[in-house]
């Protein structure tokens, strides 16, 4: 805790902003991978289920 109290305000603001950017990047990467997975699942369901419905 002493280390944080001795930091300059500009250093604390910079490190806080950097951590927000890192967290945002992680959320973005996770969201993109989940959207890609969802798109693949929808495409699979559309191709398989639609073909089964059209054939019968």
N, C-alpha and C positions, 0 to 999 in steps of 0.2 A: 504494500500500500504506500510506503514511503516513496517508492519510485514514481508512482502516479502523481503524488503531491508535488514532486520536484519538477515535473514536466512543464514545459511552456504551454501556454494556451494554444498557440499555433500548432504545436506538435500533437496535442490532444485532439484538436479539430481535424488535423490531417489524418491521424490514425483512425479516428472515428469514421471519417468519410471513406477511407480506404476499406475499412471493414464492411461498410454498407455496400460498396461496389462489389466486393468479393461475395457477399451474401446474395446480392442481386444476380451475379453471374451464375452462382450455383443454382438458384431458383430457375433462371432462364434455361440452363442446360437440362435440368430435370424436367421442366415443363415441355421443352422441345422433344426430348426423348419419349415422354409419355404421349405426346400428340402424334408422333411418328408411329408408335405402337398402336394407338387407337385407330389411326388411318389404315394401318395394315389389317387390323381386325375387322374394320368396317368393309374393307375391300374383299376380304375373304368371305365374310358373311353375305355380302351382296352377290358375289359370284356363285357361291355354292347354293345359298338359299333361293336366290332368284332363278337360277337354272332349274332347281327342283320344283319350284312353283310353276314355271312356264312349261315344263315337260308334262306335268300331271294335269 
